[in-house]
């Protein structure tokens, strides 16, 4: 910890606020913001508060409990958007809220992204995501699989953003030029061809792209696979409202993609004339039949 951030030793000043779990968590965040998570210890946090380290054990069990409390503080104060009923838009909102909160304390982000929490605060984003999927008619097991896929994808992207540094490229003009030159002379044809893009790294652009990509996968899966109900209640993803406010042509595109059509064919299929026959369909009407049957 730098000299500017070293607290006074000994007892807290007369009239200072009483020690509490909240105060300890805030002090731990100060340590993390300056020196990272590895610098957190009962002693380092106690120094910030100007108290004896032993007094912290009245409020936190140990270092692990303290780190969990920090992660819970960050997640619990995450501002989740109000659900709209549009599955994609709602999941997009949670994804952006997740990143905003993680980056408010970037050196604490690994705690938010990697610790397994069991508190109300720590599980709030999980509850919100499951609620969106279940409200759309998604069965519990499928919702959990989709949740885990989303979390794994976004966690990996954010960890890369806060920890990888310039490994994946840079936003600095001089750094971009230097990296591009190195890649262009790598002796690898495809790397040299993509050097201009590989040298540049915009973290927001990359996160947005990744979030869109995983949501494309989620909505395509929901559209393509029928959901089995109980008894005679068998219904399709489209009938249960999985796709929220998706335009009909986009829904059609996703369903066709689930049948094995290429991306371009799926996106354009509703607009081509009769007789167009990609992906094993003898006609557009046959594809229309697949669409109509869900």
JOTA-V787999 format. One line per field, one symbol per residue. burial: + if it has 16 or more other C-alpha atoms within 10 Angstrom, else -. A space follows every 10 residues. Layout:
BEGIN
burial = ???
END
This chain:
BEGIN
burial = ------+--- ---------- ---+++++++ +++--++-++ ++-+++++++ ++---+---+ -----+++++ ++++++-+-+ --+-++++++ +++++++++- ++--++++++ +++------- ++-++--+++ ++++-+++-- --++-++--+ ---++-+++- ++---+--++ -----++-++ --++------ ++--++-+++ +-+---+--- +--++-++++ ++++-++--- -----+++-- ++++-+---- +++++++++- +---+++-++ ------++-- ---+--++-- +--+
END
